[in-house]
Amino acid sequence: MQRGGVSFWYNELGGLPKPRPALDTKISADVCIIGAGYTGLWTAYYLKKADPSLNIVIVEKNFAGFGASGRNGGWLSGNFAWDHEKYLTTGTAGQIKAMAAHFHASVDEVILVTEAEAIEADIHRTEELSVATNPAQLARLHPEVARLHHWGDPRSFVETAKQSQVRVNIPGALGAIVTPGVARIQPAKLVRGLADVVARMGVQIFEQTAADTIVAGKVTTARGAVSCKFILRATEGYTAGLPGLKRQWLPLNSAQIITEPLPKGIWRDIGWDGAELLGDMANAYCYCQRTADGRIAVGGRGLPYLFNSKIQPDGTPTAGTISELKAILARMFPAALDVPLAHAWQGVLGVPRDWCATVGLEPETNIGWAGGYVGIGVSSSNVAGRTLRDLVLGQETPLTALPWVNRAVRQWEPEPFRWLAVRSVYAVLKSADRAEARGQGHGPKLARFGSWIKSF
């Protein structure tokens, strides 16, 4: 089994890409985007579509798709993964429902662009299943669907144990939330395809080019600089590494394992013919997909956070993290227990202090940003890219009126307090899951306590 090395998704592409040239001179541009992941690339794409004359530059520390865009679980879900009520500080209930609708519609939007631009990303339209495997999880199904319906997501409904097991044979499944209108993707294929498209459109992508200083009108790197009217920060989980932004967004780890292709006989035992996006109703949830070539990918939190916002440099999960993910694989797919693992890797995602995504543009400096997706970046980044387009072009649109736009969030606490807080949250949530699995009544109370720490 390979460990680290960005992700399995790049192995499918034949290995890591050859980096584009670095910036080694002083240049001028209309827009400089920092970060060549989904957010930066979608923003460049929509800006160029709206105004082909714009001179757009992207500076990327590694290569396009190095971060979460090339490592994620391949869920194009359009979900609204944050606390709806927290957005009431900057919008009305109606605006929050409109925001949810835009995210749901992003699934079709992403697929439309990939078809128009001939990006092959193993996209498969399907449904999402959130399976309950114990009574405490089962008790959360109907309230969760009611909450989603209340906030403008009419897609989801509850299936019985029998109905869910017809889809996927998960031992002990008691029921599931089903969410139509989602899709599975191969994430590295999507981000690399999008990078090639924007490059053909005339966007200059400078790789191996880290932004050292960011001030209004100028981005300075080790060997060059970009003078520009607009600067857009699209660095998500890597934001803490930028000057002055150490406590802006916390880099939270997410790790995955993936099996070798399963024999047809094992697939007959498991089912999963619809290749649904598959998770559970645990408090420290997992996320799984059936890949186009018949593997199972399993993701979860693992070791959630490293002291002082450190990022594990080569993407190698800890032995404990791999063991946790293997335990999930064994619990949900025991028929695949003896199938060898092919790869284990991890990356980081951006988490604001209130665990809610934002996008915006400061009118005084013309410095913009988008991110803090808390793990729902495949679809959210598309909405963010279109929103940044409108903000840069000075257009008032339904997207710029959404309550996540220009929403101020306080910074994370200094160390060691944020380390203690994040580690405590996930320790409590995992303890709650263990208690619920054993049928102990204090499990839900522990979960509520963990959520309270998280929102404090």
MARVO-735956 format. One record per residue: x, y, z of N, C-alpha, C in turn. Coordinates in pm, whole numbers, plus 32768, in hexadecimal, padded with zeros to 4 digits. Each point is the difference from the previous one (the first is absolute). Layout:
<sites>
XYZXYZXYZ...
</sites>
This chain:
<sites>
80557F8880007FAB807880008058807C80007FDF805D7FA8804780807FFE7FC5805E80698056804D803F7FD580628064802C808A7FD47FA4805F8005802080897FDB800E80107F698055805F7FD8801280197F717F8A80447FBF7FC3805E80417F8B80507FD97F827FAA80067FE77FA87F9E7F867FAE800680057F917F997FAA7F9D80147FEF7F957F9D7FD180377F7B7FB0806A80057FC580347F84806C80257F9B8074802D802F806C801F7FA380447F837FCB80037F96804E80337F827FCB7FB17FD47F867F7C801680077FAB7FDD7F8D802380517F84803880768017802780567F90808F7FE67FD180407F9C803D80887FE07FD8806B804380547FD9803B80708060804380577FE78095800780538044804E7FF080918012802280487F7E7FBC806F7FE5801980487F828085804A8003803680177F8A807580557FF37FD68090801A8040804480607FD480888022801280627F8C7FA6805D7FF88010806F7FA38071805B8033803380577FAA806E8058802B7FD8805B807480648025804F7FEC805C806F800780907FCF7FCA805B804F800C808F7FE3808D802D80258045803E7FA2808A802B801C801B808F7FD57F9680507FF98011808B7FD77F8E80548039800080807FE47F93805980287F9E800B7F8D7F7F7FEB801E7F9A800A7F997F8A804F80357FA880277FA67F84804580247F897FAD7FD27F92800E80487F867FB77FDD7F88804D80347F8B7FDD7FCD7F85803780387FDC7FB9808380127F7B80007FDA7FAD807380717F9E801C80287FF9807E805F7F99802B7FB97FA580647FFA7F807FE17FC17F9D8056806E7FAE80437FF67FF0808380627FB2804B7FC27F77801B80377F987FC27FCD7F7980147FBB7FCA7F8380357F907FCD7FC87FC37F867FB77F7E80207FA3800A805F7FA37F93801A7F7B80207FC17F987FB9802A7F7C80177FC67FD6809380078010803D80767FCF808A80108044805F7FA080857FFC7FFD8049805B7FA87FE47FE77F6E7FF87F817FDA7FEA7FDF7F737F7380207FD37F9A7FE380557F7880267FDB7FF480977FF28040804A805B7FF980937FF9803E80317F7E80747FCC7FDD804080287F847FAA7FDC7F877FC57F8980047FAD7FD47F907F8A805E7FE87FB8801F806B7F8880537FEF802380917FE1806F80338036802A80877FDC802480087F6C804A7F9F7FCF802680007F737F867FF17FA47FA07FAD802B7F867FF17FB27FB380847FF97FFD804880717FB5807E8005804880707FB6808680018007804F806B7FC080847FC57FCF80047FD07F84807A7FC17FCC8079805C7FFD7FE9808280078071805E7FFA804C800A80837FCA7FCB806E80428009808180857FB47FFF80668040803880827FC1801280027FC2808C7FFA7F7B80057FF47FB8807F807C7FAA801680368009807880767FB380277FDD7FAD807B802C7F8380027FF37FAD8078808C7FDA802E801C80168080807E7FD2803A7FE07F8D806080497F947FF27FE67F84804B80837FCE803E7FFE7FE5808280797FD7804780377F7B7FCE7FA97FA37FDB802B7F7C7FD27FD97FEB7F6F7F927FBB7FE77FCD7FF27F787F68800280087FC1801E7F927F6E800A7FFD7FC27F7D802B7FB18005806D7FC17F88803480507FB8806A80678041803680537FC180687FB47FED80837FA8806080217FBD7FFE80817F837FA980007F9B802D804A7F877FB080117FBB7FE17F7C801280547F9B7FBF7FE87F7F802F7F7F7FBE807A7FD6801E80337F857FC780047F8C80617FC78012807780097F9980687F787FD580377F9780477FE17F807FF080457FB97F7D7FDD7F8D7FEB80407FB67F837FF37FAB7FF37F84800180657FA97FB67FF57F827F6A8010800C7FD4804F80647F70801880147FDA80877FC37FBD7FFD7F917FC380797FC77F6F8000802F7FE8803B80757F7F7FEC80447FA380787FFC803680797FF77FA9807580097FC38013808880397FC280657FC8800A8087801D808580427FA98025805B801580748058802B7FC5808680817FFF801880387FB0806F8013804F80807FD1807A8005801D805680717F80801C8050800F8043806E7F8E802280567FB180727FC07F8A7FE07FCC7FAF80657FBD7FE9807A80597FE37FE8807D7FDA806E8059807080648017807C7FD67FF1806E805E80138001806C7F947FC97FE17F8C7FFA80637F957F91806780147FAE7FEE80677F998065801D803C8083803080807FFE80278041807E8027801A80597F8780027FC77F88801B80507F887F957FF17F947F957FB9801E7F967FEE7F9C7F7F7FD1803E7F997FFE7FAF7F7D7FD2802C7FF47F6A7FE87F977FC580377FE57F727FE87FEC7FE67F6B7FBD805C7FBC7FEB7FF07F71808280017FB2805E80578029808180057FBC80517F8080197FF37FC9807780477F83801E7FC87F8F7FAC7F7D7FFD7FEF7FC37F9A7FAA802C80137F6F800C807C7FD58030801A7F7880917FD27FF1804F80148067808B7FD27FFF80077F697FF27FAC7FBA804C7FFD7F6E7FF57FDB7FD57F727FA280467FC37FD67FDD7F78807280117F9C805180698012807380147FA780647F8E800E80157FD1807A805D7F9280127FCA7F7F7FC27F7F7FE7800E7FC67F897FC3801180047F677FEB80777FC78009800F7F6F808F7FF67FCC8062800D8059808C7FFC7FD480277F787FC87FBB7F95802880207F7C7FCA7FEA7FFF7F697F8B80307FD67FE480077F708060805F7FBA8022806E8042805A80627FC4808A7FC57FE680367FB9806180847FC37FEE7FFC7F9A7F8D7F987FAF7FFD7FF67F9B7F977FEF80417F777FB3806D7FFB7FED80497F82808680327FC9805480388059808180347FD3805C7F8F7FD380027F93804A80577F917FD77FD87FC97F797F7F7FFC7FE57FD27FD17F7E802480647F927FEC8081801D801D80677F9C809580087FE180557FE880658090800E7FEF80477F7A7FEC7FB37F957FF380397F7A7FE780617FD6806E7FDC8018807D804E7FD380737FCB7F78802B80527F997FF77FD97F7A802880297FE980907F9D7FF5805A801E7FF5808F7FB37F8E80437FE07F997FB47FB67F8D80377F82802A80497FB980637FCB7F89803280437F8D7F9E7FEF7FC27FE0806E7F907FA280017F91803B80567F9180227FC27F8E8035804C7FC77F9180587FE18021807C7FD37F9A805D7FB4804280737FF77FBA80707FC18034807880617FF180767FE5804A806880517FF5807A7FB17FB2806980437FA380447FC47FB5806C8049801F80827FB5802880668036800F80887FBD7F958055804A7F96801C7FC87F87803B8007800580987F927FD580407FFD7FF1809280187F6E802280607FE7805A80217F7580237FEB7FE280947FC3805C804A7FD87FE3808A7F88805980227FB87FE4806D7F86804B801F80168096801180718027803B801980908012800C80467F7980447FC07FA2800B803A7F797F7880007FBB7FB47F9580127F7B7FF87FC47FA78072802F800C8022807F7FAE806C8038801E80877FC18073800D7FC0802580817FC37FCD800F7F717FD17F947FC27FDD80077F737F8F80637FE37F8D7FEB803C7F8D80557FE080158092802C8038801B8076801C808D8022805F80447F9F80637FB57FCF805F803C7FA17FBB80207F7C7FAC7FA67FCF7FB7801C7F847FA1807680137FBC800680737FA78072801C804E8083800180787FFD803A8053807980048027802C7F7380297FA27FAE802680217F777F8A80377FB17F8B7FC380107F8980327FBA7FE0808E802D800B801880827FE2808580368059806B7FC1807E7FDD7FE6806080627FCC800E7FF87F687F9B7FCD7FBD7FFD800E7F6F80407F907FB180197F8C803F80347F8D7FB67F957F947FFD7FAF7FFB7F977F927F9F7FFA802B7F777FCB80817FEF7FE4802C7F867FBB7FFA7F8480588020800E807F801C7F8C80547F817FBD803580097F7C80157F937FB2803D803E7F8880477FAF7FBD8052802F7F8E80507FD57F7E7FBF805E7FA17FFA7FE17F797FD480077FA080757FB37F957FF780017F9A8068807E7FAB7FF780137FAC806780737FA680007FFF7FA67F847F8B7FC97FE17FF77FA57F8E802280487F7E7FCD807A7FF2801A804B7F86809480237FF1803F802A806E808D80267FF980597F877FE67FDC7F8D803A80527F897FED7FF47FC97F737F92801D7FBA7FF67FDB7F74806A804A7FAF801C80798028806580517FBA808E7FCE8021801E7FFF808480857FDA802E7FEF7FA6807B80407F8F7FFE7FF37F9F806D8061802480707FD4805D80588050802A80737FC87FBA807B80527FB280467FCD7FB780757FC3805E80687F8C7FDB802F7FBF804C806A7FC080827FD67FF5801A7F7E7FC0807B7FD27F6E800380297FD7806E803F7F77800E80317FAC80617FAC803F80417FA37FBD80647FAD806880627FCD7FD3805F7FAD805F805F7FC67FB8807D7FD08049806D7FFE7FD380787FBA80337FF67F707FA780167FA280247FFD7F727FF6808E7FCA806A802B7FBB800280847FC3801C7FF27F6B7F9C80137FAC80167FF87F6F804D807A7FCC80237FFB7F80803B80757FBF809180198021804D7F96801E808E800F801C804D7FB17F9780858005800A80527FB77F9F80847FD7803F80357F917FCF80877FD58023806080327F9680778029802A8066802D7FA180877FC28023805D800A7FA2808D7FE7801C803F808A800F80228029807B8020808D8019807B80337FB780697FB07FF5807880317FBB7FE780157F6C7FAE7FA97FC47FDE80137F737FB480837FEB7FA88021805E7FB5807D7FF4805C8079800C805580038065805180788016806A800F7F94803C7F917FD38063800C7F967FBF80267F7C7F8A7FCA7FE57FBA80277F877FDA809380017FD4803080737FDA808D800B807A805A7FF080717FD78038807B804F7FF08027800A7F6D7FF77F927FB7802180037F717FA1805B7FB37F817FFF80257F9E80547FBB8020809480168017802A807C8018808F80178085802B7FC380627FA67FFD807F80227FBF7FEA801A7F6A7FAC7FAC7FC17FE180157F727FB380817FEA7FB6802B80657FB4807D7FF5805A807B800E807E7FEB8022805E806F800B80268028808E7FD27FB480628027801A808B808E7FCC801580578053803880897FD6801E80037FBD808A802A7F828004800C7FB6807E80947FED801D8030803E806A808B7FF1802A80037FA18078803E7F8C7FEB800A7F9D806A8087800B804580107FB780708079800B8051801D809280237F93804A801A8009809080187FAD8024807A8042800C80727FBA8020807C7FF2809780107F8C802B80307FEB808E801E804080208087806580567FFF80478024807C7FBF807580477FD880657FB67FBA8073803A7F8980247FA87F95802B80437F8680297FBC7FD780878038800580677FAC7FCF808480257FA880317F8E7FB28065801A7FA580347F9A804E801F7F817FD77FC07F93803C801C7F7F807D7FB37FDE80317FAA805C807F7FBC7FE1800D7F7C804C802A7F997FB980257F7E803A80937FE97FE1804E7FEA806880907FEB7FF080227F6E801980537FC87FA9802E7F77800F80998001800A803C7F89800B80907FF880158050803C7F8D7FCF7FEF7F85804F802C7F8D7FB680627FA57F86802580277FB5805B7FAB7F8E803F804C7FB580557FBD7F90804680407F94801A7F987F85800B80307F8E801F7FAA7FC0808180337FFE80667FAC7FB68079801E7F767FF37FC07F98801C804C7F797FE47FCD7F99805580497F8A80077FC57F92804A803F7FBC7FAB80697FEC7F7F7FE27FBA7FA6805C805B7F8B80277FF97FDD808180447F8980337F967FA7803F7FFC7F827FD97F9C7FA3803380487F8B80437FE57FED808080407F94804C7FA87F837FF880387F977FC37FB77F837FEE80537F8E80388027800D807E80617FA6803D7FC47F9F80657F7F800D801F7FB77F9F805380507FCF8078801D7F7D800980427FCA8075808F802C8014803B80407F9B808A802E800A8009809480247F90803D80207FFD808F801D80568025807880077FA98064804D801E8078809580137FE3802F7FD07F8D808B80107FDC802080857FBF7F9B80527FE6801780837FC380208068806B804E80667FDD8026806580647F878047803B7FFB800480877F96804680467F7D7FB7800C7FF97F837FD07F817FB67FFE80087F7F8050805B7FF8805F80177F86804D7F817FCE80447FAC805D802F7F8A7FD8804C7F7D80157FB3800C80197F7D7F88801B7FB07FAB7F837FEF803A7F997FC57FBA7F807FED805B7F9080317FC67FA48046804C7F918039800D7F8F7F9980797FC87FEB800F7F907FA47FDC7F7C80447F8D7FCA7FDE7FCE7F85803C80217F8A7FA680377F97803B80287F8B7FB27F877FAC7FD6800A7FC67F8A7FA27F9B7FD480517F977FB57FE87F80801D80537F957FC97FA97F997FB9803F7FB67FA47FB87F997FB580577F867FEB7FBD7F8F7FEF803E7F877FCD7FB07FD27F8780407FB17FAB7FBA7FCA7F8C80327F727FE87FA47FAA7FDB80217F737FEB80327FE97F7280357F8A7FEB80127FCF7F787F747FE27FC77FF27FF27F7E7F7B7FDF7FC77FC87F80803D7F7E800380207FBE7F8C803D7FD57F9C7F96800E7F7E801B7FCC7F9B7FA27F68800B7FF27FCD7FD17F917F7080097FE57FAD7FB8806A80357F9380357FB67FB680667FEA8051807E8063804C80277FF1805580777F9E80707FE4800580377F877F9F80697FDF7F717FC980027FEE7F837FDB7F7A7FC680097FD07FFA8090805B7FE8805E7FDB7FFF808D7FDF808C8033804B80627FD47FF1808A80337F8C80477FBB7FEE7FE97F7F7F9F804F7FB5804080837FD47FC0806F8026803680867FE2800880177F6A7F9E7FC97FB88001800B7F6F7FED808F7FD07FC1805480537FEB808B7FDA8075805B801C806B7FCB803B8077805080237FD8807E804E7FA17FEE805D7FD6807380518074803880537FFE808280198059803A80647FD07FCC8087805A7FC7804E7FD67FB5807680458033807D7FAF802480638033802780837FA97FC3806B8016802C807B7FAC7FCD806D7FD1807480567FAF7FE080637FC980678058804F800B8082807D7FD17FFE8056800F80748020809380178027802080798025808A801F808580277FC180607FA28001807E80127FB77FF27FAC7F817FC180397F9E7FCE7FB47F8D80707FCF7FA57FDB7FA37FA8805A7FD07F977FC380227F7880517FF27F977FCE80157F7880427F997FA47FB07FC57FAB802F7F927FAD7FCF80127F70804A7FC67FA37FCF7FF77F77802B7F7D7FC27FAF7FD27FA080267F917FA88038803E7F82807F7FE67FE4804280437F917FD77FC37F7A802580467F977FDC7FD37F79803F7F797FDF80747FE2803D80417F817FE27FEB7F98806E7F98801380537FD67F98805C80507FF58080802F806D80358042800580827FA1803E806780237FF4807F7FBA8048806A80608063803E7FD9807E8002804C806980457FB48025807E8048800880707FC580218082804D8074803C7FB98066802A80408075803D7FC6802080878050804680507FD4802B808580638061803B7FE78027807C804F806B803B808A7FD3802D800E7F8B803F80827FD580318035805E806A808180207FF8803C8062805B7FD9808A7FCE7FA7804980457FBE80727FBF8056807B7FEA8060801A805A804380817FFA808A7FF58040806280427FC1808980038034801C8088804080497FFD806B801B80798050803680717FA87FCE8079801D802D807B7FBE7FE47FFF7F6A7F937FBF7FDA7FD27FFC7F7480687FC37FA2804E7FA4803380637FBB7FAB7FB87FA27F9F80397FF37F8A7FC87FA77F9B80657F917FE47FD27F85800680567F8E7FE48031800C7F6F8084800B7FE7802E802A7F7C7FEB7F9E7F8F800B7F7D80197FF77FA37F907F7D7FB47FFA7F9D802980527F7B7FC37FF67FF87F738034805B7FD880597FFD7F7880357FB07FFC80827F937FB380047FB27FF6807C804D7FB2806B7FDB8017807C803B7FB2806D7FCE7F707FFA804B7FA880437FD67F7480067F787FF380437FE8805280677F7F7FFD80447F8E802A7FA6801980647FAC7F99802D7FA27FDE7F927F9D80657FBF7FCA7FE87F937FA17FB27F8F804380217FE2807D7FB77F9880497F6D802680117FE5807F80207F75802D800E7FB37FEF7F7E803F80247F907FBC7FF67F7F7FEB7F6D7FD880627FAB801F7FEF7F717FE57F8E7FC580537FF08033807A7F927FD180557F7880277FC47FF980787FC67F84802A7FBD7FE47FA67F8880687FE67FB27FF27FA77F8D7FCD7F77802B80397FCA806C7FD87F7B802F7F71800180357FD9806D80427F7A800880397F95800E7F95801C80517F9A7F9B801B7F9B80027F9C7F8D80777FCA7FE2800C7FA57F8E80527F8580297FCE7FAD8059804F7F8D802E80267FA07F907FB37FFD7F9580217FA77F8F8083802A7FBE802780818013807B80327FC280777FFE805F7FF07FC0807280668006806A80877FCC7FD180017F9C7FAB807F7FC47FD58037803C7F7F7FBA80637FCA803380427F878072805E802880747FF67FC38072805480277FE480947FEA803D805380547FFA80907FED806A802B7F9B7FDC80607FAD805D80327F9B8049807D802E7FBD8054805080398085801B7FBC803A807C804A8052804A7FCA8050806E803E808B7FF77FAF8067800F803380887FF47FA9805E8053802E807B800E7FB080638047801D808C7FCA7FAB805C80268011808D7FDD7FBB805580677FF880817FE57FBF805B805F7F90804D7FBC7F9E8024804F7F9280557FD37FF78078805D7FCA806D7FCE7FFC807C804D7F858009805880178027807F7F92800B80608001808A80427F9D80557FE57FF4807E80477FD77FE88092800A806680517FE47FF1808F7F707FD5801B7FA380297FAB7F747FD880157FD87F8A7FA780617FC37FBD7FEA7F8A7FAC7F9F801C7F8C8001807C7FCD7FA680277F93804F80467F927FEA7FD97F84804B80347F8D7FE080927FE5806180457FC37FEE808C7FDA8040801B7F797FD3806C7FC2803C80347F867FF0809780058061804A7FCA7FF180908008806D804B7FB67FF080857FFE8060805A7FC180028082804F807580248035800D807D804B800680757F9E7FA0805D80078001806F7F9F8076805F801280358007807A8070805C801980817FCF7FC080147F7D7FFD807E7FC87FCF7FF17FB27F7E7F877FDC7FDC7FE67FA67F8F80427F778014800B7FD7807E802F7F7A80217F877FAB80237FF17F927FBA7F8D7FA88016802B7F7880307F9E7FAF8021801B7F7A80357F857FA87FEC80167F7F800D7F927F9F800680377F81803E7FAD7FBE8051802A7F81803A7FC27FE9808880457FB0804F7FC77FD5807E7F8D7FA17FEB800C7FA97F9B7F907FAC7FD77FE57F8D8061805C7FE480587FF07F9680657FDE7F7A7FBF80427FE47F8F7FF47F7D7FC47F9C7FF37F8F7FBC806C7FDB7F9D7FF97F93802F80597F8E807F7FF87FE0803B805E7FA17FEB7FE07F6D7FE07F857FDC7FF67FDF7F727F9080507FBE7F8E800880417F90804E7FCB80068091802E80248017807E8000808980378061805A7FB580727FCA7FD5806480517FBA7FC980367F7D7FA67FB67FC27FC580307F837FA9807A80197FAD7FF980697FAE80748023805980758027806C7FE58048805D80698029804180427F8780287FAE7F9E803F80387F897FA5805E7FB37F827FDB7FF57FA080577FBA7FE2807E805180027FF280857FE880748056807480627FF8807C7FCD8005807480587FF3800180457F777FD77FBB7F997FF3803F7F7C7FA9807C80087F8B7FF1803C7FA38070800880368071805780437FDE806D803980668058806F804E7FB980567FBB7FB8806D80427FB87FC9805A7F927F997FD27FBC7FC6804F7F937FA3806E80327FEC800780847FAC8069803A7F6D7FF07FE27FD37F857FEE7F757FE67FDD7FB17FD4807B7F8B803B80127FA57FD4806A7FA57F947FC580107F8680317FB87F8E7FCA7FC47FB080747FAA7F9F7FE27FCE7FAA806D80707FBE804F80717FE37FC0806F7FC280478040805F80638011807E7FDB8042805F805B7FA6802980747F7F7FDE7FF77FA38021806E7FF47F91806780477F927FEC7FF57F90805D8047801E80847FD17FC7806F803180288084808D7FD2802280417FB07FAB808C7FDF801D806180677FC77FCB80607FB4805580647FBE802B806B8063808280188006803C806680587FD97FED80927FF47F8480287FDA7FE08089807B7FF9805980038053806680738007805A7FFA7F918068806F7FBC8015800B7F938062807A801B80587FF07FEE8082807280198057806E7F977FEB80788024802880727FA77FEF7FFE7F8E8066804A7F967FDF80137F94805F8057803080757FEE7FBF8071804E8021807680947FDD7FE9805A80438046808E7FDA7FF780177F76803E80727FC67FDF80257F82803E8025801680937FE87F9D80567FD57F777FE07F687FEE7FFF7FB6807080067F6F7FF580147FB97FC37F88802B80247F857FB87FC57F8E80227F6C7FF1807B7FD9802180257F737FFC7FAB7FB280647FF58035807A7FB07FBD80677F6E7FF67FD67FCB806C7FC57F7380037FDA7FE27F987F94805080007F947FE37FA67F9180147F6F8029806E7FE4804780167F77802D7F907FD2805E7FD1805C80557F947FDD805C7F7F7FE37FB67FE080527F9D7F857FEB7FB37FFD7F747FC7806B7FD87FBC7FFD7F7E7FBC80117F8C806180458016806E80077F9680667F767FE5803A7FB4806B801A7F7A7FF080387FA27FC17F998007802E7F817FA77FC97F99801B7F6C7FE780807FDA7FFF801F7F727FEE7FD57FAD8079800C803A80777FCF7FBB80787F697FEE7FF97FBB80667FCE7F6E7FF77FEF7FDB7F907FA0804B7FF67F937FE47F967F9F80167F75803C806A7FF2804E80177F7E80407F8F7FDD80617FD38064804C7F937FE9805F7F7F7FDD7FB77FE380477F937F867FE37FB480057F757FC380767FD77FD0800D7F7C7FC47FE87F9280688021801D807F7FEA7F9F806B7F75800A803B7FB0805E7FCF7F79801180337FF8804780858069804A80228002804780807FB880877FF27FAC801D80607FA980757FF7804780858005807B8002803280448081800B8042802B7F7D7FFD7FAC7F98803E80227F807FCD80827FC47F7B80117FF17FCD807E7FC88024807A805580067FEE8085802780708056809080297FE680577F9D7FEE808A801E7FDD8007804B7F7B7FB07FD47F9F7FFF80427F7D7FD68091800C7F9A801B80527FD5808B8012806D8051804380487FC2805E806E80468043806E80217F9B80217FA17FA9806580197F9A7FD780717FA27F8180037FDB7FCF806C7FAB8004808680477FE97FFE80838008807C804E808F8036800280627FA88015808C802B7FFD8020803E7F777FD17FBE7F99801C802B7F777FCC808B7FE37F8A802180377FC080817FE1801B806B8067804F7FE180658016805F8070804380807FD0
</sites>
